[in-house]
Amino acid sequence: MKRELYTYLGLIDFLAHTLGPDYEIVLYDFSYDGSSIISIANGHISGRKVGAPLNKKSLEAISKEIYKSNNYISDYISLSKDGKMLRSNVYFIKDSSGDLLGLLCINFDDSRYQLLVEDVLKLCHPNDFAKEKNNYIGKPELKEINKNNFESFDSSMEDTVDEILKALMVELGVSVERLTLSEKMEIVETMNYKGVFILRGAVKYVAEKLMCSQASIYRYLKRIKDNIK
């Protein structure tokens, strides 16, 4: 073991005691058995023990020599053996010349806190609602993907039309300028189904957004109504 790492051995237990059982603290030594773990606290979190090899994220960081321009990498997601998502951080231990000696890694398991969130939400929501809400806490990417599944509160007719039109344009994969007649009719039909044209001024605004006349919108609506009969 490198002499510079002896100080960090005592730090492992100290950090684990200070931060608590939800934090895994790991020390790697690059001179020891192929850059493996030489000390670990709360290893139950990732399921590793002394002697386990470097993880893929650390290997990539070292291969790319990220440590030469950074002292650490923080707040990336890793997975434990049982599939729990961990918030991980790596500190590069370097000598006075900037050469890498080892790594100090901290992995945080927030699963106990997630359970607490669920319990708190159940105090004020029906169980099904609390469960669904918890699925989206801290996951903005899921909110975006499932945005159309939720009610939203717009401040104006224009906002309502813009939101619906944006989603429809993404589905069609074309710009407004390149819309065909059938595609415009499809958009108008969907907006009509969603009740957009109940809103005052919607026909005029939709016509402007689709770059056509109000008469065209009314004509599309008539065709849609005739087809329903």
Secondary structure, DSSP 8 states (H G I E B T S, - for coil): --GGGHHHHHHHHHHHHHH-TTEEEEEEETTSTTTEEEEEESTTTTT--TT----HHHHHHHHTTGGGT-SEEEEEEEE-TT--EEEEEEEEEE-TTS-EEEEEEEEEE-HHHHHHHHHHHHHHS-HHHHHHHHHHTT-HHHHHHTGGGS----SSHHHHHHHHHHHHHHHHTS-GGG--HHHHHHHHHHHHHTTGGGSTTHHHHHHHHTTS-HHHHHHHHHHHHHHH-
